[in-house]
Amino acid sequence: MIDYRSDTVTKPSPEMLKAMWNAPVGDDVFGEDTSINELEQLAADMFGMEAGLFCPSGTMTNQIAIKVHTQPGDEVICDADAHIYQYEGGGIAFNAGASVKLLAGDRGRVTAAQVANAINPDDVHRARTSLVCLENTSNRGGGSCYEWEDITAIRALCTQHGLAFHLDGARLFNALVAKSQTPQQYGATFDSISICLSKSLGCPVGSVLLGKKEFIRRARRFRKVFGGGMRQAGYIAAAGIYALKNNIDRLQEDHAHARQLADSLEGRSWVKRVLPVETNIIIFELHEAGSAPALVQKLKELDILAYAIAPDRIRLVVHLDITAGMIERTIKQFGKL
């Protein structure tokens, strides 16, 4: 099977497994796991931020950040397709007691003008706007990336209005490679950043939340409350250390493979349109309404696993377990449909 359902399906490489096997560990709740401490400091240093917190998932890092940045009754601004709203189980309401102001962005990307219009006035009848969240790259936007000037414009607006600024950077390294940006730019711009290790970087599990020391001190308490306190988790943290040191530059290969697949889909009689491809995600729309599940099943019969994200939309995600030969085989199978 050629598995394009997500970049979360990757298996650790032999080199990553060796790093995990040899990892020094301790009790992380006591702050004594050497490998976790190293990973948190490594990630923080990469982004020029003060501290990091290792968590089991990107959902947890996002939800902890929202909890720290808000008070019950506050309002969070984000795109309508944002992962924190679409795929985190209503956690903003359940965990933080906050409401959400949804914006209709461009493939998951919002503008400073949209954010400005969404900020509530200082009125006891309205929720207090306290946090703006961006997602880069945007999952439901087909791996779309923000332009840097758009991010800095929103940052300036947040500073002006005293709003916290959080980044769901689940696939941020894809954006860094695609846009030739640096982690330090992001670290100097956002109040908190969540980076996922188990997506494009190929780790089996884990995400890191980054921010100032006081923010991370409070975040660590909420991690415990959320049930995320781990013990000898350095074995999985070691995978993150390996990935941050070895698996970033190779993302260019995934992006090239994604463009090959997108090009092969253009002009197919059964494809209505392909969303622009910037990174490792391809989303294409079918002519026939409701036909996506049937096509996913047909592809499975051809040993290709895909994911229907809507009745007429299919998502393919390229990752480090997808080889050039697999891309060629997939394109040939597309020709048979």
C-alpha positions in Angstrom: 0.0 0.0 0.0 1.1 3.6 -0.8 -0.3 5.6 2.1 -1.2 9.2 1.4 -3.8 9.5 4.1 -1.5 11.7 6.3 2.1 12.4 7.1 1.3 11.0 10.6 1.5 7.4 9.2 5.3 7.4 9.0 7.5 4.8 10.7 10.7 5.7 12.5 13.8 5.1 10.3 16.6 2.7 11.5 18.6 5.8 12.5 15.8 7.3 14.5 15.1 4.0 16.2 18.8 3.7 17.2 18.6 7.2 18.7 15.5 6.2 20.6 17.1 2.9 21.8 20.1 4.8 23.2 18.2 7.7 24.8 19.1 8.6 28.4 15.8 9.0 30.4 14.4 9.9 33.7 11.1 11.1 35.3 9.9 14.1 33.3 7.3 15.1 35.9 10.3 15.7 38.2 12.1 17.4 35.3 14.7 14.7 35.3 14.4 13.2 31.8 17.6 14.2 30.1 16.4 13.6 26.6 13.2 15.6 27.1 15.1 18.5 28.6 17.5 18.4 25.6 14.6 18.4 23.1 12.8 21.3 24.8 16.0 23.4 24.9 16.9 22.4 21.3 13.5 23.5 20.0 13.5 26.7 22.0 17.0 27.6 20.8 16.1 27.0 17.2 13.3 29.6 17.4 15.1 32.0 19.7 12.5 31.5 22.4 13.0 31.0 26.1 11.6 27.6 26.9 9.7 24.6 25.5 7.3 21.9 26.8 7.1 18.4 25.3 3.6 17.1 25.0 2.0 13.9 23.5 0.2 15.7 20.7 -0.2 19.0 18.8 -3.8 19.1 20.0 -2.5 19.2 23.6 0.1 21.9 22.8 -2.5 24.1 21.1 -5.1 23.6 23.8 -2.7 24.3 26.6 -1.6 27.5 24.8 -5.2 28.7 24.4 -5.9 27.9 28.1 -2.9 29.9 29.2 -3.6 32.9 26.9 -7.3 33.2 27.8 -9.8 33.4 30.6 -13.3 31.8 30.6 -15.7 34.0 28.6 -12.9 35.3 26.3 -13.0 35.0 22.5 -10.4 33.5 20.2 -10.0 34.7 16.6 -9.1 32.1 13.9 -9.9 30.9 10.4 -13.0 28.8 10.0 -10.9 25.9 8.7 -8.4 26.1 11.5 -7.3 22.8 13.1 -7.9 24.3 16.6 -11.6 24.7 15.7 -12.2 21.8 13.2 -10.3 18.9 14.7 -9.6 19.4 18.4 -12.9 18.1 19.8 -14.4 21.4 20.8 -11.5 21.9 23.1 -11.5 25.7 23.1 -15.0 25.6 24.7 -14.4 22.6 26.9 -10.8 23.3 28.1 -10.7 27.1 28.1 -14.3 28.1 28.3 -13.7 30.5 25.5 -15.8 31.3 22.4 -14.5 31.5 18.8 -14.8 34.2 16.1 -14.4 32.4 12.8 -13.0 34.2 9.8 -13.5 33.2 6.1 -9.8 33.3 5.0 -8.1 32.3 1.8 -7.3 28.6 2.0 -6.9 28.9 5.8 -5.1 32.2 5.8 -6.6 35.4 7.3 -5.6 39.0 6.9 -4.9 41.8 9.3 -8.0 43.6 8.0 -10.1 40.6 8.8 -8.7 40.3 12.3 -9.2 44.1 12.9 -12.9 43.8 12.0 -13.3 40.8 14.3 -11.9 42.4 17.5 -14.8 43.1 19.9 -15.2 46.5 21.4 -14.7 47.0 25.2 -18.4 46.3 25.9 -19.8 44.2 28.8 -22.2 42.7 26.4 -19.5 41.2 24.2 -16.9 38.5 24.8 -13.4 39.9 25.5 -11.1 39.3 22.5 -7.9 38.0 23.9 -6.1 35.7 21.4 -5.4 35.4 17.7 -4.4 32.0 16.3 -2.9 31.3 12.9 -2.1 27.9 11.3 0.9 27.6 9.1 0.8 25.6 6.9 -3.0 25.2 6.7 -4.2 21.6 6.6 -7.6 22.2 5.1 -6.1 24.9 2.9 -4.0 22.3 1.1 -0.7 23.1 2.8 -1.0 26.8 2.0 1.6 29.1 3.5 1.4 32.7 4.9 3.5 35.4 3.3 5.7 36.9 6.0 4.4 40.5 5.6 0.8 39.2 6.3 2.0 37.6 9.6 3.9 40.7 10.7 0.8 42.9 9.9 -1.3 40.7 12.2 1.4 40.8 14.9 1.4 44.6 14.8 -2.4 44.5 15.3 -2.2 42.1 18.2 0.4 44.4 19.9 -1.8 47.5 19.3 -4.8 45.8 20.9 -3.0 43.8 23.6 -3.9 40.4 22.1 -1.9 37.2 22.5 -0.6 35.7 19.2 -0.4 31.9 18.9 0.8 29.8 16.0 -0.4 26.3 15.3 2.8 25.2 13.5 1.9 21.6 13.1 3.6 21.7 9.6 5.6 24.9 10.2 8.9 23.4 8.9 7.2 22.8 5.5 6.4 26.5 5.4 10.0 27.4 6.4 11.4 25.3 3.6 8.9 26.5 1.0 9.2 30.2 1.8 12.9 30.2 2.8 12.0 31.7 6.2 13.7 31.0 9.5 12.6 29.7 12.9 14.0 32.8 14.5 11.6 35.1 12.5 8.7 33.2 14.0 10.1 33.0 17.5 10.5 36.8 17.5 6.9 37.3 16.3 4.6 34.9 18.1 3.9 34.7 21.8 3.7 30.9 21.6 4.3 28.3 18.9 3.3 24.7 18.7 5.5 22.5 16.5 4.5 18.9 15.7 7.2 16.2 15.4 5.0 13.4 14.3 3.9 14.8 11.0 6.4 15.9 8.3 9.4 15.2 10.5 8.6 11.5 10.8 8.5 11.0 14.6 6.2 8.4 16.1 4.6 10.9 18.6 5.0 14.3 20.2 4.8 18.0 19.9 6.6 20.9 21.5 5.1 24.1 22.8 7.4 27.2 22.8 7.2 30.5 24.6 8.6 32.6 27.4 9.7 30.9 30.7 6.7 32.2 32.6 4.3 31.0 29.9 5.9 27.6 29.8 5.8 27.4 33.6 2.0 27.9 33.5 1.7 25.6 30.5 3.4 22.8 32.4 0.8 23.0 35.1 -2.0 22.7 32.6 -0.2 19.8 30.9 -0.5 18.0 34.2 -4.2 18.9 34.5 -4.8 17.7 31.0 -3.2 14.3 31.9 -0.1 15.0 29.8 2.5 14.5 32.5 4.9 11.8 31.2 7.6 9.8 32.9 10.4 8.2 31.0 9.2 9.7 27.7 12.8 10.5 26.6 12.6 7.5 24.3 10.2 9.4 22.1 11.8 12.7 22.8 15.0 11.3 21.3 13.1 10.8 18.0 12.3 14.5 18.1 15.9 15.4 18.6 17.0 13.2 15.7 14.2 14.7 13.5 15.1 18.3 14.2 18.7 17.6 13.4 18.2 15.5 10.3 14.7 15.6 8.7 14.1 19.3 7.9 16.1 19.9 4.7 14.7 16.8 3.1 11.1 18.3 3.1 12.0 19.8 -0.3 11.8 16.3 -1.7 8.2 15.9 -0.3 7.2 19.2 -1.9 8.6 18.2 -5.3 6.7 14.9 -5.1 3.5 16.7 -4.2 3.8 18.9 -7.2 4.3 15.9 -9.4 1.1 14.4 -8.1 -0.7 17.6 -8.5 0.5 18.0 -12.1 -0.6 14.5 -12.9 -4.2 15.3 -11.6 -4.6 18.4 -13.7 -6.7 17.8 -16.7 -8.1 14.4 -15.6 -11.7 14.1 -16.8 -12.8 13.2 -13.2 -11.0 16.1 -11.5 -12.8 19.4 -11.3 -9.8 21.4 -9.9 -6.7 21.0 -7.9 -5.9 23.5 -5.1 -2.5 25.2 -5.5 0.3 23.1 -4.1 2.9 24.9 -2.0 4.1 22.1 0.3 3.3 18.4 0.9 -0.5 18.4 0.7 -2.6 18.0 -2.4 -6.4 18.6 -2.3 -8.4 18.0 -5.4 -12.1 18.4 -6.1 -14.2 16.0 -8.2 -16.9 16.9 -10.7 -19.4 14.5 -9.3 -21.0 15.5 -6.0 -20.5 12.9 -3.3 -18.1 10.8 -5.3 -15.0 11.2 -3.1 -15.7 8.1 -0.8 -16.2 5.9 -3.9 -12.9 7.1 -5.5 -11.1 6.5 -2.2 -12.3 3.0 -2.2 -11.3 2.5 -5.9 -7.8 3.9 -5.1 -7.5 1.4 -2.2 -8.2 -1.4 -4.7 -5.2 -0.1 -6.6 -3.1 -0.2 -3.4 -3.3 3.6 -2.8 -4.7 5.0 0.4 -6.2 8.5 0.3 -8.5 10.5 2.5 -11.9 12.1 1.7 -12.1 15.4 3.5 -15.5 16.3 2.0 -18.1 14.5 -0.2 -16.3 15.8 -3.3 -12.8 16.5 -2.1 -9.8 14.2 -1.6 -6.6 14.9 0.2 -3.2 13.3 -0.5 -0.2 14.0 1.9 3.3 13.2 0.9 5.9 12.3 3.6 9.3 10.7 4.1 8.0 7.1 3.6 6.8 8.0 0.0 9.6 7.2 -2.5 10.0 8.4 -6.1 9.0 5.0 -7.3 5.7 5.2 -5.4 5.0 8.6 -7.0 5.5 7.0 -10.4 3.3 4.1 -9.6 0.6 6.4 -8.3 0.7 8.5 -11.5 0.3 5.4 -13.6 -2.7 4.3 -11.6 -4.3 7.7 -12.0 -4.1 7.1 -15.7 -6.2 3.9 -15.4 -9.2 5.7 -13.7 
